[in-house]
Amino acid sequence: MEQEVRINARGLSVPGPRMMVDAALAKERPALMRVVVSNAPAAEDVRTYLEGRGAKVEIDGVGNEFHVLARFPRP
């Protein structure tokens, strides 16, 4: 099973969640990353950022939250 990096960015507005993702990617390149945010603009900002780094991204609305799930291609 592929390891999933999870980032809890609830309550943060743009660009906070993207900055957390950037810091995590500077440390490692996971196969999967899940970022939980509290608002649609943050979810969209993270989606755009991750797609720019080659990930396939899905956004799921879960209650009042958004789960941005990124899958990075393996070499």
N, CA and C atoms as a LAMMPS dump frame, in Angstrom:
ITEM: TIMESTEP
0
ITEM: NUMBER OF ATOMS
225
ITEM: BOX BOUNDS ff ff ff
-5.0000000000000000e+02 5.0000000000000000e+02
-5.0000000000000000e+02 5.0000000000000000e+02
-5.0000000000000000e+02 5.0000000000000000e+02
ITEM: ATOMS id mol type element x y z
1 1 1 N 0.834 -1.188 0
2 1 2 C 0 0 0
3 1 3 C 0.879 1.25 0
4 2 1 N 0.48 2.226 -0.771
5 2 2 C 1.259 3.457 -0.876
6 2 3 C 1.056 4.32 0.372
7 3 1 N 2.13 4.918 0.843
8 3 2 C 2.045 5.794 1.998
9 3 3 C 1.44 7.125 1.583
10 4 1 N 0.559 7.627 2.433
11 4 2 C -0.12 8.893 2.165
12 4 3 C 0.354 9.933 3.17
13 5 1 N 0.822 11.065 2.674
14 5 2 C 1.163 12.19 3.533
15 5 3 C -0.113 12.99 3.733
16 6 1 N -0.425 13.297 4.985
17 6 2 C -1.64 14.065 5.292
18 6 3 C -1.26 15.411 5.877
19 7 1 N -1.934 16.432 5.381
20 7 2 C -1.696 17.79 5.867
21 7 3 C -3.026 18.357 6.34
22 8 1 N -3.054 18.782 7.583
23 8 2 C -4.242 19.408 8.154
24 8 3 C -4.083 20.92 8.059
25 9 1 N -4.763 21.519 7.086
26 9 2 C -4.686 22.967 6.893
27 9 3 C -6.041 23.612 7.166
28 10 1 N -6.838 22.963 8.015
29 10 2 C -8.154 23.505 8.369
30 10 3 C -7.99 24.886 9.003
31 11 1 N -8.895 25.775 8.656
32 11 2 C -8.909 27.1 9.253
33 11 3 C -7.962 28.098 8.612
34 12 1 N -7.119 27.658 7.693
35 12 2 C -6.169 28.569 7.042
36 12 3 C -6.729 29.078 5.727
37 13 1 N -6.452 30.32 5.438
38 13 2 C -6.854 30.879 4.15
39 13 3 C -5.646 30.875 3.216
40 14 1 N -5.887 31.183 1.963
41 14 2 C -4.837 31.249 0.952
42 14 3 C -3.833 32.314 1.379
43 15 1 N -2.556 32.089 1.33
44 15 2 C -1.815 30.983 0.75
45 15 3 C -1.341 29.942 1.767
46 16 1 N -1.856 29.969 2.999
47 16 2 C -1.393 29.091 4.068
48 16 3 C -1.311 27.611 3.703
49 17 1 N -2.419 27.012 3.211
50 17 2 C -2.35 25.594 2.865
51 17 3 C -1.31 25.283 1.795
52 18 1 N -1.189 26.143 0.786
53 18 2 C -0.202 25.921 -0.277
54 18 3 C 1.215 25.963 0.285
55 19 1 N 1.45 26.86 1.234
56 19 2 C 2.772 26.955 1.841
57 19 3 C 3.094 25.689 2.645
58 20 1 N 2.092 25.11 3.303
59 20 2 C 2.298 23.856 4.032
60 20 3 C 2.632 22.722 3.063
61 21 1 N 1.939 22.693 1.932
62 21 2 C 2.201 21.672 0.907
63 21 3 C 3.611 21.842 0.349
64 22 1 N 3.995 23.063 0.067
65 22 2 C 5.324 23.342 -0.464
66 22 3 C 6.404 22.86 0.503
67 23 1 N 6.226 23.122 1.791
68 23 2 C 7.196 22.692 2.796
69 23 3 C 7.271 21.164 2.859
70 24 1 N 6.125 20.496 2.773
71 24 2 C 6.11 19.028 2.812
72 24 3 C 6.803 18.441 1.589
73 25 1 N 6.578 19.028 0.419
74 25 2 C 7.196 18.519 -0.803
75 25 3 C 8.698 18.787 -0.842
76 26 1 N 9.148 19.787 -0.109
77 26 2 C 10.581 20.06 -0.037
78 26 3 C 11.303 18.952 0.732
79 27 1 N 10.575 18.266 1.617
80 27 2 C 11.167 17.193 2.427
81 27 3 C 11.093 15.845 1.738
82 28 1 N 10 15.589 1.028
83 28 2 C 9.818 14.291 0.371
84 28 3 C 8.824 14.408 -0.774
85 29 1 N 8.862 13.409 -1.631
86 29 2 C 7.923 13.343 -2.763
87 29 3 C 7.075 12.078 -2.562
88 30 1 N 5.958 12.194 -1.869
89 30 2 C 5.138 11.019 -1.588
90 30 3 C 4.379 10.557 -2.825
91 31 1 N 3.896 9.323 -2.768
92 31 2 C 3.045 8.821 -3.848
93 31 3 C 1.668 9.461 -3.76
94 32 1 N 1.193 9.656 -2.522
95 32 2 C -0.122 10.251 -2.28
96 32 3 C -0.004 11.365 -1.254
97 33 1 N -0.822 12.395 -1.443
98 33 2 C -0.894 13.473 -0.462
99 33 3 C -2.352 13.876 -0.308
100 34 1 N -2.792 14.012 0.94
101 34 2 C -4.148 14.484 1.228
102 34 3 C -4.027 15.763 2.038
103 35 1 N -4.67 16.825 1.54
104 35 2 C -4.651 18.114 2.216
105 35 3 C -6.092 18.455 2.568
106 36 1 N -6.351 18.663 3.855
107 36 2 C -7.701 18.997 4.308
108 36 3 C -7.754 20.493 4.576
109 37 1 N -8.676 21.168 3.881
110 37 2 C -8.849 22.615 4.028
111 37 3 C -10.308 22.928 4.345
112 38 1 N -10.543 24.156 4.796
113 38 2 C -11.873 24.557 5.235
114 38 3 C -12.655 25.396 4.237
115 39 1 N -12.042 25.742 3.109
116 39 2 C -12.761 26.611 2.177
117 39 3 C -12.369 26.3 0.726
118 40 1 N -13.289 26.614 -0.177
119 40 2 C -13.103 26.31 -1.594
120 40 3 C -11.913 27.039 -2.222
121 41 1 N -11.689 28.328 -1.909
122 41 2 C -10.52 28.984 -2.518
123 41 3 C -9.194 28.306 -2.14
124 42 1 N -9.078 27.857 -0.904
125 42 2 C -7.848 27.165 -0.491
126 42 3 C -7.715 25.844 -1.228
127 43 1 N -8.815 25.112 -1.392
128 43 2 C -8.783 23.838 -2.12
129 43 3 C -8.349 24.058 -3.566
130 44 1 N -8.868 25.079 -4.196
131 44 2 C -8.535 25.365 -5.587
132 44 3 C -7.073 25.799 -5.721
133 45 1 N -6.586 26.591 -4.77
134 45 2 C -5.198 27.041 -4.789
135 45 3 C -4.25 25.843 -4.65
136 46 1 N -4.562 24.931 -3.731
137 46 2 C -3.736 23.745 -3.538
138 46 3 C -3.803 22.854 -4.78
139 47 1 N -4.993 22.7 -5.356
140 47 2 C -5.147 21.878 -6.574
141 47 3 C -4.257 22.402 -7.689
142 48 1 N -4.319 23.691 -7.943
143 48 2 C -3.524 24.306 -9.003
144 48 3 C -2.028 24.118 -8.747
145 49 1 N -1.625 24.307 -7.507
146 49 2 C -0.217 24.158 -7.141
147 49 3 C 0.26 22.728 -7.385
148 50 1 N -0.521 21.749 -6.917
149 50 2 C -0.124 20.346 -7.058
150 50 3 C -0.132 19.89 -8.511
151 51 1 N -1.109 20.334 -9.276
152 51 2 C -1.125 19.98 -10.704
153 51 3 C 0.099 20.544 -11.414
154 52 1 N 0.544 21.714 -10.999
155 52 2 C 1.742 22.313 -11.564
156 52 3 C 3.005 21.523 -11.265
157 53 1 N 2.914 20.649 -10.264
158 53 2 C 4.041 19.789 -9.911
159 53 3 C 3.846 18.369 -10.393
160 54 1 N 2.917 18.184 -11.339
161 54 2 C 2.753 16.899 -12.001
162 54 3 C 1.792 15.92 -11.359
163 55 1 N 1.071 16.335 -10.332
164 55 2 C 0.147 15.424 -9.647
165 55 3 C -1.203 15.387 -10.351
166 56 1 N -1.872 14.25 -10.237
167 56 2 C -3.279 14.133 -10.625
168 56 3 C -4.064 14.416 -9.362
169 57 1 N -5.001 15.351 -9.445
170 57 2 C -5.656 15.861 -8.242
171 57 3 C -7.166 15.705 -8.314
172 58 1 N -7.74 15.296 -7.186
173 58 2 C -9.193 15.249 -7.013
174 58 3 C -9.534 16.048 -5.763
175 59 1 N -10.706 16.686 -5.79
176 59 2 C -11.184 17.396 -4.608
177 59 3 C -12.521 16.792 -4.217
178 60 1 N -12.604 16.368 -2.951
179 60 2 C -13.847 15.821 -2.416
180 60 3 C -14.354 16.736 -1.324
181 61 1 N -15.633 17.098 -1.408
182 61 2 C -16.265 17.842 -0.339
183 61 3 C -16.723 16.866 0.729
184 62 1 N -16.3 17.09 1.962
185 62 2 C -16.68 16.228 3.082
186 62 3 C -17.24 17.138 4.172
187 63 1 N -18.555 17.19 4.264
188 63 2 C -19.166 18.121 5.215
189 63 3 C -18.827 19.547 4.814
190 64 1 N -18.255 20.279 5.762
191 64 2 C -17.849 21.668 5.501
192 64 3 C -16.384 21.781 5.107
193 65 1 N -15.765 20.642 4.821
194 65 2 C -14.343 20.632 4.478
195 65 3 C -14.137 20.149 3.055
196 66 1 N -12.932 20.377 2.574
197 66 2 C -12.522 19.901 1.264
198 66 3 C -11.261 19.059 1.447
199 67 1 N -11.267 17.869 0.862
200 67 2 C -10.095 16.996 0.885
201 67 3 C -9.486 17.013 -0.512
202 68 1 N -8.282 17.526 -0.61
203 68 2 C -7.563 17.58 -1.876
204 68 3 C -6.633 16.367 -1.889
205 69 1 N -6.9 15.443 -2.788
206 69 2 C -6.114 14.219 -2.871
207 69 3 C -5.26 14.263 -4.134
208 70 1 N -3.949 14.182 -3.928
209 70 2 C -2.985 14.248 -5.041
210 70 3 C -2.253 12.925 -5.159
211 71 1 N -2.139 12.452 -6.384
212 71 2 C -1.374 11.237 -6.681
213 71 3 C -0.231 11.643 -7.598
214 72 1 N 1.005 11.385 -7.136
215 72 2 C 2.177 11.739 -7.916
216 72 3 C 2.646 10.52 -8.715
217 73 1 N 2.998 10.723 -9.977
218 73 2 C 3.505 9.602 -10.774
219 73 3 C 4.842 9.135 -10.222
220 74 1 N 5.054 7.853 -10.289
221 74 2 C 6.319 7.284 -9.84
222 74 3 C 7.238 7.115 -11.043
223 75 1 N 8.528 7.385 -10.846
224 75 2 C 9.487 7.237 -11.943
225 75 3 C 9.681 5.798 -12.349
